């Protein structure tokens, strides 16, 4: 099928969050290395907060006392919520900290940027990205608990953050792509397929069902906004897994073709940016603007050396305007009307220090 006039009423997305990997790889402004003074202040604040015995889940924006890192927090918020949609903060001294100390630093800094929200049906507001032997092909299993390659996707929050405690033996490369750049290329080359992805896409909740909701939901992949911004949400595996429900419409050939093109563009050298994770790296991504992926990895045999990342999902009141469907039909909302992550009735929010 060639180009079509369908979708001619759609307009290219605009803003700093429209970027291309080859250009971005030549820049270093998205990497923020902590200074020696910042590390020293952070370490002192972590030790002091740890000594109180505080439950990590109870850490709020004012608990980690690091006034000297206020500029870092502001820089991260601007980069992720107003500019390119991502930042890599380098230099957290996790090699000399316990997991709890690393979690205190990470959670405390994250709470200054947004409200931590639940990442799964267990109410985890501190997640562990670690291979614990799950099968990614099973509908209720999550990819972050495997060593499998993760296709390009977004998560269910304003921001997703990862802190690298230990990298893998090999593989596990992080790759990100501007969803607006993908959309603009699709508009140029196949406007009919870009239009297809503005229709509701049906996705499996993978057994993580909010109160009063069905086991599946529908939300468009591309959501063009009146201000020229583009809000994107994409989990193709959840779309495929939703086909197990009889009351979910079958995936059409047009939708499959559009998703194929989206996947191919995200994975192409003209679009995506690769980055390695070093111990102590924090990657923050705007889920509405950035697709992320991970290559498969080989881990160490010794349990104490195995790849381990801590994850945060943050709800940010100063995040971009969102379509109503995000908080009405999909997830529900925080008290400040932002996406509330994955909430299941009767489950208390908690921050475990071990992968489960």
C-alpha positions in Angstrom: 0.0 0.0 0.0 1.3 3.4 -0.9 0.8 6.7 0.8 -2.7 7.8 1.5 -4.5 11.1 2.0 -5.9 9.7 5.2 -4.5 11.5 8.2 -3.9 14.7 6.2 -5.6 16.7 9.0 -2.9 15.6 11.5 0.1 17.9 12.0 3.7 17.1 12.9 4.5 17.2 16.6 6.7 20.1 17.7 9.0 20.9 20.6 12.3 19.9 22.1 11.1 16.4 22.6 11.3 15.8 18.9 14.9 14.5 18.5 16.9 12.0 16.5 19.5 9.6 17.9 22.4 10.4 15.6 22.2 14.1 16.5 21.6 13.4 20.2 24.6 11.0 20.4 26.9 13.9 19.5 25.6 15.9 22.5 26.6 15.5 26.2 24.1 17.9 27.7 21.8 15.0 28.6 24.5 13.5 30.9 24.8 15.2 34.3 27.8 14.0 36.4 27.6 14.7 40.1 30.3 16.8 41.6 32.4 15.7 44.5 30.6 18.2 46.8 27.2 16.9 45.7 28.3 13.3 46.4 29.6 14.3 49.8 26.4 16.1 50.7 24.2 13.3 49.4 26.2 10.7 51.3 25.8 12.6 54.6 22.1 13.1 54.1 21.6 9.4 53.3 23.5 8.3 56.4 21.4 10.6 58.6 18.1 9.5 57.1 19.1 5.9 57.3 19.8 6.3 61.0 16.2 7.3 61.7 15.0 3.8 60.6 12.5 5.4 58.3 10.5 3.1 56.0 11.6 3.9 52.5 7.9 4.0 51.4 7.4 6.9 53.8 10.1 9.1 52.4 8.7 12.4 51.2 10.1 15.3 49.3 11.5 17.1 52.3 13.1 14.1 54.1 16.4 13.9 52.3 18.2 17.1 53.3 20.3 18.0 50.3 19.9 21.8 49.6 23.1 21.7 47.6 21.4 19.4 45.1 18.4 21.7 44.4 19.9 22.8 41.1 20.3 19.1 40.1 16.7 18.4 40.9 15.5 21.4 38.9 17.7 20.5 36.0 16.3 16.9 35.9 12.7 18.1 36.2 13.2 20.6 33.3 14.9 18.1 31.1 12.4 15.4 31.6 9.1 17.4 31.7 9.8 20.4 29.5 12.7 19.7 27.1 14.0 16.5 25.5 12.2 14.1 27.9 15.2 12.4 29.4 18.4 12.8 31.5 21.2 10.5 32.7 22.6 11.4 36.2 25.9 9.8 36.8 28.0 9.2 39.9 25.7 7.9 42.7 28.3 6.0 44.9 26.3 2.7 45.0 29.6 0.6 45.1 30.2 1.6 48.7 26.5 1.7 49.9 24.1 -1.0 51.0 21.0 -1.5 48.9 19.0 0.3 51.5 21.3 3.3 51.4 21.1 3.4 47.6 17.4 3.1 47.8 17.1 6.0 50.3 19.2 8.3 48.0 17.2 7.3 44.9 13.8 7.4 46.5 14.6 10.7 48.3 15.7 12.4 45.1 12.8 11.0 43.1 10.3 12.2 45.7 11.6 15.8 45.0 10.7 15.4 41.4 7.3 13.6 41.6 5.0 11.3 43.7 6.1 7.7 43.6 3.2 5.5 42.4 2.6 1.7 42.3 4.3 -0.3 39.6 2.4 -3.6 40.0 -0.4 -5.4 41.7 1.7 -5.8 44.9 1.8 -2.0 45.4 5.5 -1.7 44.9 6.6 2.0 44.7 10.2 0.9 44.6 10.7 -1.7 41.9 13.5 -4.1 41.2 14.5 -4.8 37.5 16.1 -8.2 37.8 15.8 -11.6 36.2 14.0 -13.7 38.7 13.1 -16.5 36.2 9.8 -15.2 34.9 8.5 -16.2 31.4 7.9 -13.1 29.3 5.6 -15.1 27.0 3.0 -15.7 29.8 0.2 -13.1 29.9 0.6 -12.2 33.6 4.4 -12.1 33.7 6.3 -8.8 33.4 9.3 -8.4 31.1 11.4 -6.5 33.7 11.6 -9.8 35.7 13.3 -11.7 32.9 16.5 -11.5 30.9 14.6 -11.2 27.6 14.9 -8.4 25.1 12.2 -5.8 25.8 10.6 -4.3 22.7 10.2 -0.5 22.6 7.4 0.5 25.0 6.2 3.1 27.6 5.3 2.6 31.2 2.2 3.7 33.2 3.4 6.9 34.8 4.6 10.4 34.0 8.3 9.5 34.6 10.1 6.1 34.8 13.4 6.1 36.5 16.1 3.5 36.8 19.1 3.4 39.2 21.8 0.9 38.2 23.2 -1.0 41.2 24.9 -3.7 39.1 25.1 -4.1 35.3 24.9 -7.5 33.5 27.9 -9.6 32.4 27.0 -8.6 28.8 24.1 -7.1 26.9 21.2 -5.2 28.6 21.9 -2.1 26.6 19.3 0.7 27.2 17.8 2.3 24.0 15.4 5.2 23.9 13.5 6.9 21.1 11.5 10.1 20.7 7.9 9.0 20.1 7.2 12.4 18.4 10.1 11.8 16.0 8.6 8.4 15.1 5.2 10.0 14.6 6.5 12.7 12.4 8.3 10.2 10.2 5.2 8.1 9.9 3.2 11.2 9.0 5.7 11.9 6.2 6.0 8.4 4.9 2.7 6.7 5.8 0.0 9.1 7.1 -2.6 6.4 6.9 -0.7 4.3 9.4 -0.1 7.3 11.7 -3.9 7.9 11.6 -4.4 4.2 12.5 -2.5 4.6 15.8 -4.8 7.5 16.9 -7.6 5.0 17.3 -8.1 3.1 20.6 -5.8 0.2 21.1 -6.9 -2.6 23.4 -4.4 -3.8 26.1 -4.3 -6.5 28.7 -4.0 -5.4 32.3 -2.0 -8.7 33.0 -4.1 -9.5 36.0 -3.4 -6.1 37.6 -7.0 -4.8 37.7 -8.1 -1.6 39.4 -11.4 -1.5 41.3 -14.4 -1.6 39.0 -12.3 -2.1 35.9 -12.2 -4.8 33.3 -9.2 -7.0 32.6 -8.4 -5.0 29.5 -8.7 -1.3 28.6 -8.5 0.8 25.4 -6.3 3.9 24.8 -4.9 5.4 21.6 -1.2 5.0 21.0 -0.8 8.5 19.5 -2.7 11.3 21.1 -2.1 14.6 19.3 -2.7 17.6 21.6 -4.1 21.1 20.8 -0.8 22.7 21.8 1.2 20.7 19.1 2.5 18.2 21.7 2.1 14.5 21.2 1.3 12.1 24.0 2.1 8.5 23.3 1.5 5.2 25.1 2.6 1.9 23.6 2.9 -1.7 24.9 2.5 -4.0 21.9 2.9 -7.1 23.9 -0.1 -6.1 26.0 -2.1 -5.5 22.8 -1.3 -9.0 21.7 -2.0 -10.5 25.1 -5.4 -8.8 25.2 -6.5 -11.0 22.3 -7.2 -13.8 24.8 -10.4 -12.0 25.7 -13.4 -12.7 23.5 -14.9 -9.2 24.0 -11.8 -7.5 22.7 -11.9 -6.6 19.0 -9.4 -8.5 16.9 -6.2 -6.8 15.8 -6.7 -5.5 12.3 -4.1 -5.9 9.5 -3.9 -2.1 9.4 -3.1 -1.9 13.1 -0.5 -4.7 12.8 1.2 -2.9 9.9 1.2 0.4 11.8 2.8 -1.2 14.8 5.3 -2.9 12.6 6.3 0.4 11.2 6.5 2.0 14.6 8.7 -0.8 15.9 11.0 -0.7 12.9 11.4 3.1 13.1 12.1 3.0 16.9 14.8 0.3 16.2 16.4 2.1 13.3 19.7 4.0 13.6 18.0 7.1 12.3 15.7 7.4 15.4 17.0 5.8 18.6 19.8 6.6 21.0 21.7 3.8 22.8 23.3 4.3 26.3 25.1 2.0 28.7 24.3 1.7 32.3 27.2 2.1 34.7 26.8 1.4 38.5 25.4 4.6 40.0 23.7 5.9 36.9 20.1 7.2 37.2 18.1 7.4 33.9 14.9 9.4 34.0 12.4 9.3 31.1 9.2 11.0 30.3 6.8 8.1 29.4 4.6 10.3 27.3 7.4 11.3 25.0 10.0 8.5 25.1 9.8 4.9 24.1 12.4 2.7 25.8 13.9 -0.7 25.1 16.5 -3.1 26.4 18.6 -5.8 24.7 18.6 -9.3 26.1 21.5 -9.9 28.5 23.7 -12.6 30.0 24.0 -12.4 33.7 26.7 -13.5 36.1 26.4 -16.9 37.8 27.1 -15.5 41.2 23.9 -14.1 42.8 25.7 -11.1 44.4 26.9 -10.0 40.9 23.7 -10.3 39.0 22.2 -7.3 37.1 20.0 -5.2 39.4 18.3 -1.9 38.8 16.0 0.0 41.1 12.9 1.5 39.4 10.6 4.4 40.2 7.4 5.5 38.6 6.7 9.2 39.3 3.5 11.2 39.0 4.3 14.9 38.3 1.8 17.7 38.7 3.8 19.8 36.4 3.8 17.1 33.7 2.4 17.6 30.2 -1.3 18.0 29.6 -2.9 14.5 29.1 -6.0 13.2 27.3 -8.8 12.5 29.7 -8.7 8.8 28.8 -5.4 8.4 30.7 -7.1 8.9 34.1 -10.7 8.0 33.2 -10.6 4.7 31.4 -7.1 3.6 31.9 -5.5 4.0 35.4 -7.3 6.3 37.7 -5.7 9.4 39.0 -3.6 10.7 42.0 -5.0 13.4 44.2 -3.4 15.9 41.8 -5.0 14.3 38.7 -1.9 12.5 37.3 -1.6 8.9 36.2 -1.6 6.7 39.4 0.3 3.7 38.1 -1.1 0.3 38.8 -3.5 0.3 41.8 -5.3 -2.8 43.0 -8.0 -2.6 45.7 -6.8 -3.4 49.2 -3.1 -3.3 48.4 -0.9 -1.1 50.6 1.9 0.9 48.9 5.3 -0.5 49.9 9.0 -0.3 49.0 10.6 -3.7 49.3 14.4 -4.0 49.3 14.5 -7.4 47.6 13.2 -8.4 44.2 10.1 -10.6 44.5 
